[in-house]
Amino acid sequence: MGIRLAGLEMKNPVTVASGTFGFGLEFAELVPLEKLGAITTKTVTIKPRKGNPQPRLMEVENGLVNSIGLQNNGVEYFIENYLPKLKEIKTSLIVNIAGENIEEYEQVARVLSGHSGISAIEVNISCPNVKKGCMVFGKDPAMTKEVISGVRKACRLPLIAKLTPNVEDITVIAKAAVEAGADILSMINTVQHTAAIPGKKQTITGGLSGPAIKPTALKLIKQVRTKLPDIPIIGMGGIMGPDDAKEFFSAGANAIAVGTANFVNPKIVIEIIKSL
Ligand SMILES: Cc1cc2nc3c(=O)[nH]c(=O)nc-3n(C[C@H](O)[C@H](O)[C@H](O)COP(=O)(O)O)c2cc1C
């Protein structure tokens, strides 16, 4: 079951999708974390972030809309409070990072690369729920190149570029990320969406995840796999059980990440590993 994606070793090809599994430790009572192929953390930024005002999470038909806005306590807090415990868990650790500008991405990567126990950095250039950084960069090939090459220079860990589906041609962005030094691609982040809040004259705009986006995820993974036959891909977007996972491998993913399904059944990731 073990695989090697560029410089990232995983004991099996299954991880969790950033932001749907906290920093891993929150799930320790329910999930034997050492059984995961890797733990992927929620996005960490250089400074603490409060996130967006409510409402920021709503279940919709076949999915979830979220507009969390990258709430987190900042990289120093992560290093002091999570990293020491995460290091003790005998599996790989992927730390997802973001910034409001290129310097912030570089700073977080540099700070993290000074610590042991991190297996890879996932660069979030795809969150649709913030005004600065993230998807603003990930929608534009030139800016994608700038962010990824900046992070590449700031740290020597294997780099995963996390791509947004909210673009005209994802293969152009994928190529830009790889040319700039990404070793691995992860895809997809959430699909931009607006949903009416039942019983209120209000809507929530954010990112759609879950089964509703699986066809989009599979289509885009296939497109990138066709254009870039050798790049390792971590596939995600609506994987709710073992059968979905197998479809992602058929479309060209080398590994998979389980996201929204964790909210339905936190143990599903273990069931998927067992089934594979
Ligand atoms: C509540 C929630 C929070 C998320 N937070 C992050 C995040 O902090 N960083 C990130 O890169 N992706 C984040 N995502 C996107 C997921 O990692 C994943 O790319 C997306 O949800 C598609 O997979 P899924 O359909 O299996 O959930 C979040 C998704 C959800 C539902």
The ligand as an ORCA input file, in Angstrom:
! r2SCAN-3c Opt
* xyz 0 1
  C     -15.296     23.183      5.994
  C     -14.189     23.129      4.996
  C     -12.991     23.799      5.262
  C     -11.946     23.763      4.338
  N     -10.780     24.405      4.636
  C      -9.738     24.318      3.772
  C      -8.488     24.885      4.129
  O      -8.297     25.443      5.226
  N      -7.471     24.800      3.212
  C      -7.612     24.161      2.008
  O      -6.652     24.100      1.228
  N      -8.802     23.574      1.665
  C      -9.846     23.645      2.517
  N     -11.033     23.036      2.185
  C     -11.159     22.319      0.895
  C     -10.937     20.817      1.054
  O      -9.635     20.551      1.505
  C     -11.206     20.057     -0.277
  O     -10.310     20.528     -1.254
  C     -12.630     20.220     -0.792
  O     -13.551     20.269      0.271
  C     -13.029     19.110     -1.766
  O     -13.007     17.838     -1.157
  P     -14.331     17.156     -0.488
  O     -15.447     17.295     -1.487
  O     -13.950     15.745     -0.211
  O     -14.620     17.921      0.771
  C     -12.104     23.051      3.108
  C     -13.312     22.377      2.852
  C     -14.340     22.402      3.770
  C     -15.607     21.663      3.465
*
